[in-house]
Amino acid sequence: MRHLIALLCRLSVCVCKLSVLAAGLGFCLVSSVSAEDLAVSEQTFGCILDWPKVRNTRFKHSDPEKLKEALRIFRDSVPDKEYPVGTILQLVPFEAMVKHPHEKFPKSNGWEFFALEVSEAGTKIRDRGDNVVNLSLGAPCLSCHQPAAKFDFVCEKGHGCAPIPFDDQKIAELQRADRRCGKK
């Protein structure tokens, strides 16, 4: 009987150890997924002129090293390279793209599109997701960005995207007119 009790005790200890190990592993997996998740709110967006730019496009990332990587990918037009999760791109104040993990928006490789209203008081999100319609073009953002899949859905001249109704001068003018910037 003593041997049976001893065996049951050892078995219980093993089961407890495996349970703790499994719970810890599960917690690590959940933590790694949520560490990659990105909360985006109206406070995420501010004066477009405060963000670094490459050519006409403005960039933001909370991690300086990932911001440098995003700037490099864009500057060098690196094909077949994904932007770091957390990268935010803006060409004009009333639109934005935010990079999430691929699984969150699989049709756009993780990119969430934003239609924004801007005022002196700040930013209001009018629409968001991977089905947002671009009001200037009257078409879903993704329909124009799809041809730039080789460049992680980021449009620029020569990336296969449909032309936009703004030339470089108009884009600069719209950025300078961002009402969130005050007198810059």
Order of alpha helices (4+ residues) and beta strands (2+ residues): alpha-beta-beta-alpha-beta-beta-beta-beta-beta-beta-alpha-alpha
